[in-house]
Amino acid sequence: MGQGRGQAAVDRTLLQAVAHYDAGQPRQAEALCDDILAADPDHVPALHLAAVIAFVTDRAAEGAVLLSRVFSLDPEHAPAFATLGDALAVKGEREGALAAFQRGVALRPRDAGLHVKLGVALNDLCRFDEAEAAYRTAIALDPNLTRARFNLAVSLAAQHRLTEAEDGYRDVIARDGAYRGVWLNLGNVLADQKKLDDAVAAFRHALTLDPDDAGLHCNLGAALYRQGCLEDAIVHYRRALELSPDHHAALRLLGLVLHEAGHLEEAALIYRRSSARDASDYVILSNLAACLCELGRLEEAIEPCELALVLNPDHAPAHTNLGIIFEAQNLVEAAVAAHRRAIAADPDYAKGHANLAVALRNAGRIDEALEVSHRAIALDPDQPLAHYNHAHFLLMNGDLEAGFEEYRWRRQCKSLSDGDPVFTEPEWQGEPLDGRTLLLFAEYGLGDALQFVRYLPMAADMGGPVVLQVQPALAALLRTIRPDVTVAARGEPLPPFDLQLPLMSLPRIFRTTLDSIPADIPYLQADPARVTRWQRVLGGVSALKVGVVWSGNPCHKGDRQRSLSAEAVLPRLVVPCVQLYSLQKEPRPEDRPVLARLGGDVVDLALALGDFADTAAAVAALDLVIAVDTSVAHLAGALGRPVWVLLPYALDWRWLRDREDSPWYPTMRLFRQRAPQAWEGVLARMSAELARVAAGERDLILPPTAQG
């Protein structure tokens, strides 16, 4: 009886030790184990619990000794194999941990907890299908084991079985909505399925449970970024850094999103902070270079780009960024060479091919540009900007049908469509209107609107009312184009409409080819009363009256290539029997001294030009307009007035290739550069031709196709 009472006391002491351990009181539990072992050094359960306590209190060596004694006394002690597996897993000995758990499961095949541990070990070794089997066994043994269900979803996600993983996480949430990590993991799986709204909702719910988790803020930021909610993403990346200032991933991502959101100065600062933390991060250095380039700090941008290439000579984006910098510096051949290095480093780098195509176009190698552009599209068929540029190459080659089809991609290019009107009504596909009202609206520049309003009568003949929305500067002029079309300036209220389409999509709708361009001119008319006033003002001048525009909008991305200074242009056009008139509405500061010096040789009309209706009347009263590629050139062409256009070597698709005339404007002559940046020859030819016209060879004022 005494021995039985003694064993019962030991059992009670062991149960008390287990209770203390489960309550998070390992010291009290260990003291009770010591009491048991003092009386019975071979007490296996007490030895095992003492080993467990040693491991969890960071005394691994002591735990290993105790565990070894357990195995010497009971080589088939399954719980000890579980403890051994845990200890080996902590040390990173994954194969050993797996072997221990496998032995434990073999000894206790109906122990659900051991099957879970086995699954974790298999997951750690990326043996996800075997891990899945282990978790399913655990769940079959204990359907209430939430940890097994959670881990099963993890293994399914790792196998890219995302729908099943999503169902698994939702099953866990139904059982325990506060289970640690489940909302985060659900959000990740939803994001991987591109269910971004649901992913954002899951991450936000996770933050209600753990609002100070920096990783959660990062994941939410990433999902918001993918939704295009850049400013919201920035908020969460900032919060992640507040919570964890050393969170380098959050810092890197904040820089990237700031950059894309257009906060360039701050993005550059964040990139520099990130680079200071990790000087070997060539990706961040390359991005810093791109950011500085966009800020116009071109010389400063070269250094981080070159440093990125020192760190990784095969980093294709850095070669591409260097090429873009060279393009901005008008170093055409250097840009081509840099882009070639990008695709040599990574032949499948679609952006590299796309940028090489643009550089080749700027170098005038249009055939090669088109070939390279085809390759870029093949590598990444979903890249809007590559399609947009490809459209330019096709159009430049005169393939208008295919080109305008590709041109549809412009509406998906954020950098191109920002600020353009957006409407929710269906897009017109060219079918009869049957009484429905069609809204046509201008997108980009004033010149684009002037070029494509020629299609307005064709649309108005499709059987329904037409509303035209244009930039305010054009509204008064275009109200005269057709009396049955309602013209609204952007910003004014629009009447109700059923369908909508951008003006620049009309050539696609009407399947325009080179032979079917609607070019009956004039298709715009200046106000007769205003024209009469200008004719009275200019009537006493017997010389050839020539209006001049030498520069365009300085914010235009191609301004460096197309615009000139007054100093470069005006003195070359001062020839006998010619009176020059400046149609330049906003001369740049450096132009004003030139105008002052030339005095009466150039009459400045800027103060008399309010909107385009005024400019149109002035142009109608002149004999000739000479302009760089700006809206005034389009205006003169649409009015059917003689116009000479100075063109860069290869820039805009609408002027096609190697032609001195334009199928869009029959009264237009094109004076092209014969090499990049080679304006001297253009100006010399134009000056000589102007002198001949002034001397009496009036046929030269029009292109050969329009003469006679």
C-alpha positions in Angstrom: 0.0 0.0 0.0 2.9 2.4 0.8 4.5 1.9 -2.6 1.1 2.7 -4.3 0.7 5.8 -2.2 4.2 6.9 -3.1 3.6 6.5 -6.9 0.4 8.4 -6.6 2.3 11.2 -4.9 4.8 11.2 -7.7 2.1 11.3 -10.3 0.4 14.2 -8.6 3.7 16.1 -8.5 4.3 15.4 -12.2 0.8 16.7 -13.0 1.5 19.8 -11.0 4.7 20.3 -12.9 2.9 20.0 -16.2 0.2 22.5 -15.0 2.9 25.0 -14.1 4.6 24.5 -17.5 1.3 24.9 -19.4 0.7 28.1 -17.3 4.0 29.6 -18.5 5.8 29.0 -15.2 8.8 26.8 -16.3 10.9 27.5 -13.1 8.2 26.1 -10.8 7.7 23.1 -13.2 11.4 22.4 -13.3 11.7 22.5 -9.4 9.0 19.9 -9.2 10.8 17.7 -11.8 14.0 18.0 -9.8 12.1 16.7 -6.7 10.8 13.7 -8.6 14.3 12.9 -10.1 15.9 13.3 -6.8 13.8 10.4 -5.6 13.8 8.5 -8.9 16.6 9.5 -11.3 15.2 7.2 -14.0 11.7 8.7 -14.0 11.2 9.0 -17.8 8.2 11.5 -17.9 10.0 13.8 -15.4 13.3 13.6 -17.4 11.4 14.4 -20.6 9.6 17.4 -19.1 12.9 18.6 -17.7 14.4 18.3 -21.2 11.6 20.3 -22.7 12.0 23.0 -20.1 15.7 23.2 -20.7 15.2 23.7 -24.4 12.6 26.4 -24.0 14.7 28.3 -21.5 17.7 28.4 -23.9 19.7 25.6 -22.3 20.0 23.4 -25.3 23.0 21.5 -24.2 21.4 20.5 -20.9 18.2 19.6 -22.7 20.2 17.4 -25.1 21.8 15.5 -22.2 18.4 14.9 -20.5 16.8 13.8 -23.8 19.7 11.4 -24.4 18.9 9.9 -21.0 15.3 9.5 -21.9 16.2 7.6 -25.1 18.6 5.4 -23.1 15.8 4.4 -20.8 13.0 4.3 -23.4 14.2 4.2 -27.0 10.5 4.2 -28.2 9.4 7.3 -26.3 7.4 9.1 -28.9 7.0 12.5 -27.1 10.8 12.6 -26.8 11.1 12.3 -30.6 8.7 15.3 -30.9 10.9 17.3 -28.5 14.0 16.3 -30.4 12.4 17.3 -33.6 11.5 20.7 -32.2 15.1 21.2 -30.9 16.7 20.3 -34.2 14.3 22.6 -36.1 15.3 25.5 -33.9 18.9 24.8 -34.7 18.1 24.7 -38.4 18.8 21.0 -38.8 15.7 20.4 -40.9 16.5 16.9 -42.2 17.2 15.8 -38.6 14.0 17.3 -37.3 12.0 15.6 -40.1 13.5 12.2 -39.2 12.6 12.7 -35.5 9.0 13.6 -36.3 8.7 10.7 -38.7 9.9 8.4 -35.9 7.4 9.9 -33.5 4.5 9.5 -35.9 5.5 5.9 -36.5 5.3 5.3 -32.8 2.1 7.2 -32.3 0.2 7.2 -35.6 -2.9 8.6 -34.0 -1.2 11.6 -32.4 -2.7 14.6 -34.4 -0.2 17.0 -32.9 2.8 14.9 -34.1 1.3 14.8 -37.6 1.1 18.7 -37.5 4.8 18.8 -36.5 5.7 16.4 -39.3 3.8 18.7 -41.7 5.7 21.8 -40.6 9.0 19.9 -41.0 8.0 18.9 -44.6 6.9 22.4 -45.4 10.3 23.7 -44.2 11.9 21.4 -46.7 9.5 22.6 -49.5 8.0 19.1 -49.7 4.5 20.7 -49.8 2.5 17.8 -51.1 3.8 15.5 -48.3 3.1 18.3 -45.8 -0.5 18.6 -47.1 -0.9 14.8 -46.5 0.4 15.2 -43.0 -2.0 18.0 -42.2 -5.0 16.2 -43.7 -4.2 13.2 -41.5 -4.0 15.5 -38.4 -7.4 17.0 -39.3 -8.9 13.5 -39.8 -7.7 12.6 -36.3 -8.8 15.9 -34.7 -11.2 18.0 -36.7 -11.0 20.8 -34.2 -7.2 21.3 -34.6 -7.2 24.8 -36.1 -3.5 24.9 -36.4 -3.6 22.0 -38.8 -6.2 23.7 -40.9 -4.2 26.9 -41.1 -1.0 25.0 -42.0 -2.9 23.0 -44.6 -3.9 26.3 -46.3 -0.2 27.4 -46.2 0.9 24.2 -47.9 -1.8 24.6 -50.6 -0.7 28.2 -51.2 2.8 27.0 -51.6 1.6 24.6 -54.3 -0.1 27.6 -56.1 -3.5 26.0 -55.4 -4.7 29.4 -54.5 -8.5 28.9 -54.6 -8.2 25.9 -52.2 -5.8 27.9 -50.0 -8.3 30.8 -49.9 -11.0 28.3 -48.9 -8.7 26.9 -46.2 -8.0 30.3 -44.7 -11.7 31.2 -44.7 -12.4 27.9 -42.9 -10.0 28.9 -40.2 -11.6 32.3 -39.9 -15.0 30.7 -39.6 -13.6 28.8 -36.6 -11.4 31.5 -35.1 -11.6 34.9 -36.7 -8.7 36.1 -34.5 -6.3 33.2 -35.3 -2.9 34.8 -35.7 -1.7 35.4 -39.2 -4.9 34.1 -40.9 -6.1 37.5 -42.3 -2.6 38.3 -43.5 -2.2 35.0 -45.3 -5.7 35.3 -46.7 -4.9 38.8 -48.0 -1.7 37.4 -49.7 -3.6 34.6 -51.4 -6.2 37.0 -52.6 -3.6 39.4 -53.9 -1.9 36.5 -55.8 -5.3 35.8 -57.4 -5.5 39.5 -58.4 -8.6 39.8 -56.1 -7.2 43.2 -55.0 -10.4 44.6 -53.4 -10.8 41.5 -51.3 -7.1 41.5 -50.4 -7.2 45.1 -49.3 -10.2 44.3 -47.1 -8.4 41.3 -45.6 -5.3 43.3 -44.8 -7.3 46.1 -43.3 -9.1 43.5 -41.1 -5.8 42.1 -40.0 -4.7 45.6 -39.0 -7.7 45.9 -36.7 -6.3 42.9 -34.8 -2.7 44.1 -34.9 -2.5 47.8 -35.9 1.2 48.0 -35.2 2.5 45.2 -37.5 4.9 46.9 -40.0 4.8 43.9 -42.3 1.0 44.1 -42.5 1.3 47.8 -43.5 3.8 46.8 -46.2 1.5 44.1 -47.6 -1.5 46.5 -47.6 0.7 49.1 -49.3 1.6 46.6 -52.0 -2.0 45.7 -52.7 -3.0 49.3 -52.8 -0.2 50.0 -55.2 -1.4 47.3 -57.5 -4.8 48.8 -57.4 -3.3 52.1 -58.6 -4.0 53.8 -55.2 -0.5 55.2 -55.0 -1.2 57.9 -52.4 -2.9 55.4 -50.0 0.0 52.9 -50.5 2.5 55.7 -49.6 0.5 56.2 -46.3 1.0 52.6 -45.3 4.7 52.4 -46.3 5.3 55.5 -44.2 3.5 53.9 -41.3 5.5 50.7 -41.6 8.7 52.8 -41.3 7.3 54.7 -38.3 6.7 51.3 -36.6 10.0 49.8 -37.8 12.6 52.4 -38.9 15.0 49.6 -39.9 12.4 48.0 -42.2 14.5 48.2 -45.3 11.9 46.6 -47.6 9.4 49.3 -46.6 12.0 52.0 -47.4 12.7 50.5 -50.8 9.1 50.2 -51.7 8.3 53.7 -50.4 10.9 55.1 -52.8 9.4 53.1 -55.8 5.8 54.2 -55.1 6.8 57.9 -54.5 8.7 57.7 -57.8 5.7 56.3 -59.7 3.3 58.8 -58.0 5.4 61.6 -59.3 6.9 62.8 -56.0 10.3 62.8 -57.6 12.2 65.0 -55.1 11.1 62.9 -52.1 11.6 59.7 -54.1 15.2 60.6 -54.8 15.8 61.3 -51.1 14.3 57.9 -50.1 16.4 56.2 -52.8 19.5 57.8 -51.3 18.5 56.7 -47.8 17.9 53.2 -49.0 21.2 53.1 -50.9 23.1 54.3 -47.8 21.7 51.3 -45.9 22.7 48.9 -48.6 25.4 50.2 -50.9 25.3 47.0 -53.0 21.6 47.5 -54.0 22.2 48.2 -57.7 18.4 48.2 -58.4 17.9 51.2 -56.1 20.8 53.0 -57.7 19.4 52.4 -61.2 16.0 53.7 -60.0 17.6 56.8 -58.4 19.2 57.5 -61.8 15.8 57.3 -63.5 14.3 59.6 -60.9 17.0 62.2 -61.3 16.7 62.0 -65.1 13.0 62.8 -64.8 13.8 65.7 -62.6 16.0 67.0 -65.4 19.2 66.5 -63.4 20.9 64.6 -66.2 24.5 64.9 -65.2 23.7 64.0 -61.6 21.7 61.0 -62.9 24.7 59.4 -64.7 26.7 58.6 -61.6 24.2 56.3 -59.8 23.5 54.5 -63.1 27.2 53.9 -63.8 27.7 52.7 -60.2 24.8 50.3 -60.6 26.5 48.9 -63.6 29.8 48.5 -61.7 28.0 46.5 -59.1 26.1 44.4 -61.8 27.3 45.0 -65.4 24.4 42.7 -66.6 21.6 44.8 -64.9 19.6 45.5 -68.1 17.4 48.3 -66.6 20.5 50.4 -65.7 21.7 50.2 -69.3 18.2 51.3 -70.3 18.1 54.2 -67.9 21.5 55.3 -69.1 20.2 55.2 -72.7 17.2 57.4 -71.6 19.5 59.9 -70.0 21.6 60.0 -73.2 18.4 60.6 -75.2 17.5 63.5 -73.0 21.0 64.9 -73.6 20.4 64.5 -77.4 23.3 62.0 -77.6 21.5 59.8 -80.1 24.2 57.3 -80.9 25.2 56.9 -77.3 21.5 56.2 -76.4 21.3 53.5 -79.1 24.5 51.9 -77.8 23.2 51.8 -74.2 19.9 50.3 -75.2 21.7 47.6 -77.2 23.8 46.8 -74.1 20.5 46.4 -72.2 19.1 43.7 -74.6 22.5 42.0 -74.8 22.5 41.7 -71.0 18.9 40.3 -71.1 17.6 39.3 -74.6 14.1 38.8 -73.1 13.9 42.3 -71.5 10.9 43.7 -73.2 11.3 47.3 -72.0 14.9 47.2 -73.3 13.7 46.4 -76.8 10.9 49.0 -76.6 13.4 51.7 -75.6 15.9 50.6 -78.2 13.1 51.0 -80.8 12.4 54.6 -79.7 16.2 55.4 -79.8 16.5 53.9 -83.3 13.5 56.0 -84.4 15.2 59.2 -83.0 18.3 58.1 -84.9 16.2 57.8 -88.1 16.6 54.1 -88.4 12.9 53.5 -88.8 13.0 50.0 -90.4 15.1 48.6 -87.6 13.0 50.4 -85.0 9.9 48.7 -86.3 11.6 45.3 -86.2 12.8 45.8 -82.7 9.4 47.1 -81.6 7.8 43.9 -83.0 10.1 42.0 -80.7 9.2 44.1 -77.7 5.5 43.5 -78.2 6.1 39.7 -78.6 8.0 39.6 -75.3 5.4 41.6 -73.4 2.0 41.8 -75.2 0.4 43.6 -72.3 2.7 46.6 -72.1 0.6 49.7 -73.1 3.6 52.0 -73.7 5.3 49.5 -76.0 2.1 49.2 -78.1 1.7 53.0 -78.1 5.3 53.4 -79.5 4.7 50.5 -81.9 1.7 52.4 -83.3 4.0 55.4 -84.0 6.4 53.2 -86.1 3.5 51.7 -88.1 1.9 55.1 -88.7 5.3 56.6 -89.6 5.6 53.9 -92.3 2.2 54.7 -93.7 0.4 51.6 -92.3 -2.5 53.7 -90.9 -5.0 50.9 -90.4 -2.7 48.8 -88.3 -1.2 51.8 -86.7 -4.4 53.4 -85.5 -5.5 50.0 -84.1 -2.3 49.9 -82.0 -2.9 53.5 -81.1 -5.8 52.4 -78.9 -3.3 51.5 -76.2 -2.6 55.1 -75.5 -5.7 55.2 -73.3 -4.1 52.6 -71.0 -0.8 54.6 -70.6 -1.1 56.4 -67.3 1.7 58.8 -68.2 -0.2 59.8 -71.4 -3.8 59.8 -70.3 -3.4 61.7 -67.0 -5.5 64.8 -67.2 -7.5 63.6 -70.1 -11.3 63.4 -69.8 -12.7 60.1 -68.6 -16.3 59.1 -69.3 -18.3 56.0 -68.3 -20.6 55.9 -71.3 -20.0 53.1 -73.9 -17.3 53.8 -76.5 -18.7 54.2 -80.0 -17.6 51.5 -82.4 -18.7 53.2 -85.6 -22.2 51.7 -85.9 -25.1 53.9 -87.0 -26.1 56.3 -84.2 -29.9 55.8 -84.7 -30.7 59.0 -82.9 -28.3 58.5 -80.0 -26.0 61.4 -79.0 -22.3 61.0 -79.5 -19.7 62.9 -77.5 -16.3 63.4 -79.3 -13.6 64.8 -77.1 -10.0 66.1 -77.5 -7.2 64.4 -75.6 -3.7 65.7 -75.9 -2.4 68.8 -77.5 -4.2 71.6 -79.4 -2.6 70.4 -82.7 -4.0 67.0 -82.3 -7.5 68.4 -81.9 -7.1 70.7 -84.9 -5.8 67.7 -87.0 -8.7 65.3 -86.2 -11.7 67.6 -86.1 -11.7 67.0 -89.9 -13.6 63.8 -89.1 -16.4 65.7 -87.4 -18.7 65.9 -90.5 -18.2 62.1 -91.1 -19.3 61.4 -87.5 -22.2 63.9 -87.7 -23.6 62.0 -90.8 -23.9 58.8 -88.8 -27.5 59.5 -87.8 -27.4 61.2 -84.4 -26.5 64.5 -82.6 -22.8 65.1 -82.0 -21.3 67.0 -79.1 -17.6 68.1 -79.4 -15.6 68.8 -76.2 -12.3 70.7 -76.8 -9.8 72.8 -75.0 -11.1 76.3 -74.1 -8.6 78.0 -76.5 -10.2 76.2 -79.5 -13.9 76.4 -78.6 -14.7 79.7 -80.4 -12.9 78.6 -83.6 -14.5 75.2 -83.8 -18.0 76.4 -83.2 -18.0 77.4 -86.9 -17.0 74.0 -88.2 -20.6 72.7 -88.5 -23.8 74.3 -87.2 -25.5 71.1 -86.1 -22.6 70.1 -83.8 -22.6 71.3 -80.2 -19.2 72.5 -79.1 -18.3 72.7 -75.4 -15.1 73.9 -73.9 -13.5 71.5 -71.4 -14.8 72.5 -68.0 -18.2 73.6 -69.2 -21.3 71.5 -68.5 -22.0 68.9 -71.2 -25.5 68.0 -72.5 -26.6 64.4 -72.0 -25.0 61.9 -74.4 -25.2 58.1 -75.0 -21.8 57.2 -76.5 -18.3 58.7 -76.4 -15.1 58.5 -78.3 -11.8 60.4 -78.3 -11.2 62.5 -81.5 -8.0 60.6 -82.2 -9.9 57.3 -82.4 -11.9 58.5 -85.4 -9.3 57.4 -88.0 -9.6 53.9 -86.7 -13.4 54.0 -86.7 -13.4 55.1 -90.4 -10.5 52.7 -91.3 -8.4 55.5 -92.7 -5.6 54.7 -95.2 -3.1 57.0 -96.8 -5.4 57.1 -99.8 -8.6 57.9 -97.8 -7.4 60.6 -95.4 -10.1 63.3 -95.4 -8.0 66.2 -96.6 -10.5 68.5 -98.3 -9.3 71.9 -97.2 -10.1 74.3 -95.8 -12.1 72.3 -93.2 -11.8 75.2 -90.7 -12.9 78.8 -91.4 -11.6 82.0 -89.7 -14.2 84.5 -88.6 -14.8 86.8 -91.6 -15.1 89.9 -89.5 -11.8 89.3 -87.8 -10.1 88.4 -91.1 -11.3 91.7 -92.5 -9.8 93.6 -89.6 -6.4 91.9 -90.1 -6.5 92.6 -93.8 -7.1 96.3 -93.1 -4.2 96.3 -90.7 -1.8 94.5 -93.1 -3.2 95.8 -96.3 -0.6 98.5 -96.8 2.3 96.0 -96.8 3.4 95.0 -100.3 6.1 92.6 -99.1 5.4 88.8 -98.7 3.7 88.6 -95.3 5.1 85.6 -93.3 4.0 84.5 -89.9 6.6 82.7 -87.8 6.4 80.3 -84.8 9.8 79.0 -83.6 9.0 77.1 -80.4 6.2 75.1 -78.9 5.0 74.2 -75.4 8.2 73.8 -73.2 6.4 71.0 -71.3 6.0 68.8 -74.4 8.2 65.7 -74.1 9.7 66.3 -77.5 10.4 70.0 -77.0 14.2 69.7 -77.1 13.9 68.2 -80.5 11.3 70.4 -82.1 11.7 73.9 -80.7 14.2 76.5 -81.7 15.3 79.9 -80.4 14.3 83.1 -82.0 18.0 83.8 -82.5 18.4 80.6 -84.6 15.3 81.2 -86.8 14.4 84.9 -87.2 17.6 86.4 -88.6 17.7 83.6 -91.3 14.3 84.7 -92.5 15.0 88.4 -92.8 15.2 88.6 -96.6 14.3 91.3 -99.1 10.7 91.7 -99.9 9.6 89.8 -96.8 7.8 91.2 -93.8 7.9 88.8 -90.8 5.2 88.6 -88.1 5.7 86.8 -84.9 2.8 84.5 -84.1 4.6 83.3 -81.0 2.1 83.9 -78.2 4.5 83.4 -75.3 8.1 84.1 -76.4 10.7 82.7 -74.0 12.7 85.2 -72.0 15.8 84.7 -74.1 13.7 85.5 -77.2 12.7 89.0 -76.3 16.1 90.7 -76.8 16.2 89.1 -80.3 12.8 90.5 -81.2 13.9 93.9 -79.9 17.1 93.9 -81.9 15.3 93.0 -85.1 13.0 95.9 -84.7 10.6 96.4 -87.6 11.9 93.4 -89.5 9.6 91.3 -87.2 6.2 92.6 -86.1 5.2 91.0 -82.8 1.4 90.1 -83.0 1.3 88.3 -79.6 -0.7 91.0 -77.8 -3.4 90.8 -80.4 -3.8 87.0 -80.3 -6.3 86.0 -77.6 -7.6 82.5 -78.6 -7.2 80.4 -81.7 -10.0 82.3 -83.4 -7.8 85.4 -83.3 -4.8 83.4 -84.5 -6.8 81.8 -87.3 -7.9 85.3 -88.6 -4.3 86.5 -88.5 -3.1 83.4 -90.4 -5.8 83.9 -93.0 -4.5 87.4 -93.7 -0.9 86.3 -94.2 0.7 84.9 -97.3 2.7 82.1 -95.5 3.2 80.6 -92.1 6.6 79.2 -91.1 6.5 77.1 -87.9 8.1 74.3 -86.0 5.9 71.3 -85.3 3.2 73.1 -83.2 -0.5 73.7 -83.2 -0.2 76.8 -85.4 1.2 74.6 -88.2 -1.9 72.4 -87.9 -4.1 75.5 -87.8 -2.6 76.9 -91.0 -2.9 73.6 -92.8 -6.6 73.2 -91.7 -7.3 76.7 -93.0 -5.8 75.8 -96.3 -3.1 78.4 -96.0 0.5 77.9 -97.2 2.6 76.6 -94.3 6.2 75.5 -94.1 7.1 73.2 -91.2 10.6 72.6 -89.7 10.8 69.0 -88.7 13.3 67.1 -86.5 15.0 64.1 -88.1 12.6 61.5 -86.8 10.0 62.4 -84.2 6.3 62.5 -85.0 4.5 59.8 -86.9 2.0 62.1 -88.7 4.7 63.5 -91.0 5.5 60.0 -92.4 9.0 59.3 -93.8 11.2 61.1 -96.3 8.3 63.3 -97.7 8.3 67.0 -98.3 4.5 67.1 -98.4 1.7 65.9 -96.1 -1.3 63.9 -97.2 -3.1 65.5 -94.1 -2.5 69.1 -95.3 -2.2 69.7 -99.1 -0.8 73.2 -98.7 2.0 72.2 -96.3 5.7 71.9 -97.2 8.0 69.9 -94.9 11.6 70.9 -94.3 13.3 68.0 -92.6 16.6 67.6 -90.8 18.9 65.2 -92.7 20.6 64.1 -89.5 19.6 64.4 -85.7 20.0 68.0 -84.4 21.1 69.2 -87.8 19.0 72.4 -88.0 21.6 74.5 -89.9 20.8 72.8 -93.2 17.0 73.1 -92.7 17.2 76.8 -91.9 19.6 77.4 -94.9 17.2 75.6 -97.3 14.2 77.4 -95.9 15.9 80.8 -96.1 16.9 80.2 -99.7 13.4 79.0 -100.7 11.8 82.0 -99.0 14.1 84.4 -100.9 13.0 82.7 -104.2 9.4 83.0 -103.3 9.8 86.7 -102.4 11.6 87.2 -105.7 8.6 86.1 -107.6 8.7 82.2 -107.7 5.3 82.0 -106.0 4.7 78.4 -107.0 7.4 77.4 -104.5 5.2 78.5 -101.7 3.2 75.2 -102.0 4.5 71.6 -102.1 5.0 70.2 -105.6 1.9 68.0 -105.3 -0.3 71.2 -104.9 1.3 73.3 -107.6 -0.4 73.9 -110.9 
